[in-house]
Amino acid sequence: MWNVCIIGAGKIGAAIAALLGASPNYRVTLADHDAQALRAVEGFPTLQVAAGDIPALTRALAGFDAVISAAPYFLTPAIAGAAKAAGAHYFDLTEDVAATERVRELARDAATVLMPQCGLAPGFVGMVGADLAGRFEELETLALRVGALPLYPTNALKYNLTWSTDGLINEYLNPCEALVDGRKVSLAPLEDLETFALDGVEYECFNTSGGLGTLGETLEGRARRVSYRTIRYPGHRDILRLLLTGLGLERRRDLLKEVFEQALPRTDQDVVVVFCTATGRVNGALREVSFLNKSTAREIGGRLWSAIQVTTAAGVTGVVELVRSGRLPGRGFIGQEQVALADFLATEFGRYYMSGQITPLAATAAKEPARLVG
């Protein structure tokens, strides 16, 4: 049995605890600096500790097999460093590129695993992208599209808060990585607007930061074009541009966060859409294969969890299980594209994706998937 510490007792941390706590393979402790947040999550031992106090955090993490950070992205380097010093495997959900690079640096001489970007996007979508890429002898394009959306949009933005406001703002304002003509480039957020329909529902998508994870560098020189875009309902992007550039809120992240949190209600009635498409050549013929997964809120352990909670928590717990069971390397940096999609979906946590609406790749595959490594 693994002894796991989850740092961050918010909505996602609580969901991770629920999934791991239901398994006989894990003993879970929740840690946070906020005593009230810890009291709100019942049924688990707790530790009150500030992530910014690295010596205290390192001492608190002694004896744990693994640490999962569900804390804000700016705390990532401190938590990863403390986990490494305590001799624990480390996993997080960050979408922040700079934080991920710091984790990679820490992993160079680590005796344990340091694995960032383990949620939905980056995270699960990187596994899907690698699986699709591995189905072609020559990969032309890979388009990754992900959105966490309200089932019943009612406001002008057609959006409700479903996860971290800081992470959302990061996605909307930071540069976006992509591959163009086989080379890594940096693109502006909110650009490259596309529209499409799935199951009779209209969507739009546009560039956002962080969702590609480390997949871009793995595919550099091996694919002509690779992109990641966030899915929203039509009209969302144009209102964002008015707020960010027209009204200048791109220079006031603090005010933008306050506006979002005061004006946009939170909801558990959400849907997570993962829609990825790859084109390339198999036996000389140009082929295309797509993957679609739609997940909604569901009851687990007698409690209703939102779709973003379930998909994010399943993303990280699935890779934790693969490390625990020896199906991933036991030390160093691990990128999401190193995780075989079939292995992930076969874990007790990957089944939460399988219980959503999923297009079976076996029925659409150009050929059997190959494991993709950098």
N, C-alpha and C positions, 0 to 999 in steps of 0.2 A: 504493500500500500504506500502511495506517495503522500507526503505531507506538503500541502500547497498553501502558500500565502497569496491572497488576492489583495492588491493595494488599490483602494478606491471603492467605497461602499455606495456608489451611486447606482443608477438604473442598470448600467451594463455590468458593473461589478457584482450586483445582486443576482443578475441572470447567470453569470459565470458560476457563482457559488451554488446556485440551484442545480445547474447541470452536473457539476462535479460532485455535489453532495448527494445526488441520487445514484451515483456509481459506487460499487463496493471497492473500487481501486484507489479512492482518494479520501483524504482527511483534509478539511478546508478550514482555514482561518482568514478572517477579514481584517484588514488594517486600513486605518484612515486617521487623519489629524482631527476630524470632526466627530466628537462623541455622540452628537445627535444623529448623525448619519449612520453610525455603527448601531445605535439602539433601534433604528428603523428596520434593520435586517435581522430577523429573528432566526434562531436555530443554529448559529455558528459561534465558535470562540472568536474573540476580537482582540485587536491590539490598537491602542491609540498611540500613533507615532507620526511625526511630521516627515514627509518625504524629503524635504529640504535639509533636514538634520542628518547628514550622511553617516557620521559615526553612530548615532543612536539607531538609525535604520539598519545599518550593517549588523549591529549587535542583535536587534530584534529578529533579523532574518536567519540567524544561526540555527541550524538544525532542520531547515526546510529543504525539501528536495527541489522544489520549483517555486518561482515567483512569477505572478501574472500582474502586469501593470494595467489597471483600468483607470489610471489617473490622467490628468491633462498632459498633452504632448510636451510641454515645456519642462515637465518633471522627469521625462524619459531618461536623460543621461545620468541623473542622480540615482534613480531607482535601479537602472541597469548596472551601474558601478557598484552599488551596495550589494546587489544580488551576486555579482561576480566575486566580490570580496568575501561574501558569506559562503561561497562554494555551492550556490544554487543555480539551476537552470533558469533562464530568464525569457519571458514572452511578453509582448505588448501589442497594442492595437493602433499605434501611432500612424498617421498619414504624413507626418512632417519629414521632409527629405533630410534636413540638417540633423534632426534627432536620430534618424536611421543611420546616417553616416557615423555619428558618434558611437552608436551601438556596434557598428561594424569594426570600428577602431578598437573598442574594448574586447571584441571577440578574437582578435589576432593571436593573443597568447592565453586565451581562456581555457580552463580545464573542463568547462561546462558549456552547454548550448546557450547562445544568445540569439534569439529569433524575434525580430520586430515585425510589425505590420501583419499581424495574425488575425485580423477581423474579417470584415466583409470585403472592403475595397479601400486599401490594399488588403490582401488576404485570400479569401476564397476565389475572387475573380482572377488572381494570378495563377492559381491551380488550373482553373478553366482555360485561361489563355495558353498556358504551357501545354495542356492536353490537346487543344485544337492545333497549336503549332506543330506538335509532334506527329500529326496525321498526314503531313505533306512532305514530299521529297524536296520541294522548293516552295517556301512560304512567300506569298506576295503581300497580303495585307492581314492585319489582325485588328479588329475593332471591338473594344471592351466598353460596354455601356451598363451603368448601374445607377439605380435610384431608390431611395427610401421616401415613400410618398404617402400622403393621407389617402385613405380609401374614399373619403367624402370631402373633397376640397370645397371650401366655402368662401375664402377671402380672395382678395385681388391677386396675391402671390400664388394662390392655389397650393399652399404649403403650410404644414404645421411642424413645430419642432419635434423631432423624434430622437435626437441624440445630442452630443456635445455642441454647444453654441460656438465655443472657441474653435473646435475642429471644423465646423461649417464655414466660419469666416476664413479660416486658413485656406480651405479649398477654393473659396471664391476670390481670394486676393493674391495668393502666391503663384509664381511661375509654374507652368505645367510641362512635364517631360513627355516627349514623344519621339518616334523614329520617322524621319522623312528622308526618302532616298537612301535608306539603310543606315543613316547616321543619327545619333542622339541630338535633339534640338530642344530649345526651351520656347514654349509658346505662351501667349498671353491668355490668362483666364477669361472665361465667358465668351471666347471667340469660337469660330467654326461651328456655328449653329446648324443643327440638323433637325428634321421632323420625320416621324415615322408612326406607324400604327401597329398595335398588337392586340389581338382579340377584340377588335372594334374600338379600342381606346387610343386617342391621339396623344402623342408625347413629343417633347423636344429634348435635345441634349446638346451640351456644349462643354468646352474644355474646363476642367477643374484640376487642382493640384493634388498630387500624392497618390492617386488611385492606381497608377501603373506599378508602383513599388519598384522592385529591382528587375522586373521582367524586361524592361526596355534595354538595359545594359546587357542582359543575357542574349537577347535577340539582335543586338546591334551587328550589322553586317550579314545577318541571316534572313532578314525580312525587309521588304522595301518600305512598308509603312505600318506603323503600330501606333494606336491612339487610345486614350482613355477619356470618356466623357460622362458627365453626370446627367441622369434622366430627370426631367421635371415635366409638369403639365405645360401646355403652350401658353406663352405670355410671361412666364416667370423670369426668363433671362432679361427681357427688355426693362422690366421694373427694377431688377437688380442693377442694371447699368445706370438707370436714373438715380438710384440711391447712392451708388458707389462713385460714379464719375460726375454725374450731373450735380449732385448735392455735396460731393466731396467727402462722403463718409468713408471712402477708402483710406483717408488719412486719419480717421478717428475710429479705430477698432473698438475702443472702449464704448463710444457712443453707439456704434453700430450694434454691438452686443446688447446694450440696454434697449435699443429700439426693437430688435428681434425678440428679446425675452419679454418685453412689455406688450408687444403687438401681436405676436404669434403664439397661440395656445399650444400646449403639448397634447398629443393624442396617442392612445394605444391602438386605435383603429387605423392601422397602416398596412401598406403593402411594400415589399421589397422586390424589385424587378432586376434580374441579371440577364442581359441579352448580349451575347458575344458572337461574332461572325469572323471566320477566317476564309481566305481564298488562297489557292496555290495550285501546284501541279502534282499529279499522281500519274505515273506511267506516261508522262508527256501531256496529259489532258488537264485543262484548267477546271478545277473543282471548287465547290464552296460547301462549308459545313457550319451550322449554327448551334448555339446552346441557349436555351431559355429556362429560367427558373423564376417562379413567382411564389413568394411566401407571404402569408398573412399571420396575424396574431393567433396564438393558440394557448391552450391550457396545459401546463406542465406542473405536476406536483400539487394540483388543486388550486393553482393560481394562474391568472391570465397574464401572459407575457406578450409584448408587442413584437411585430415581425423583425424590427431592427435589433431588439434585444436578443431574440432567438438566433438570428443569422450571425450576428457578431459574436455572441457567446459560443455558438457551435463552431465558428471558424477557429477560435483560439483553443477551445477544449479538444477539438479534433487533432490539432497538431501536437498538443501536449500529450495526448494518448499515443500518437505515433512515436514520439521520443521515448516515452515511458516504456513502450513495448519493444523498443529497439528497431523499429522500422524506419527511423531517420537517424542520422549521425548523432553521436553522444557528446560532441563537443564542437565549439567554433560557431561561426555565423551560418545560418541557414536561411535561404530565400524561399519565398512561397512557391516559386516555380520548380523547386526541388521536390515538392510534395506531389506524388502521383494522385490524380483526382480520384481514381478508383479506390486507392488505399484510404484516402480521407473519407469518402462516402461509405466505406465499409466499417468505419469506427462506430461506436455506440453514439457518438455525437454527430457524425456526418449524416445520420438518419434523419436529423431534423431538417436538412435540406431535401432529402429524398421524399419527405412527407408533404413537400410543397408541390406545385404544378411544375413538372420538369420534362423537358424534351429529351428523351433517351438518346444519348449519343450513339449507342449501339445500332440504332435504326437509321442514323443519318451519316455515319462515319465514312470518310473517304477511304480509310484503311485503319488498321488497328493502331491505337495510340502508342507513341514512343515516349519514354521518360526523357524529359528535357533538363539538361544541367548546363550551368554556365562554364 
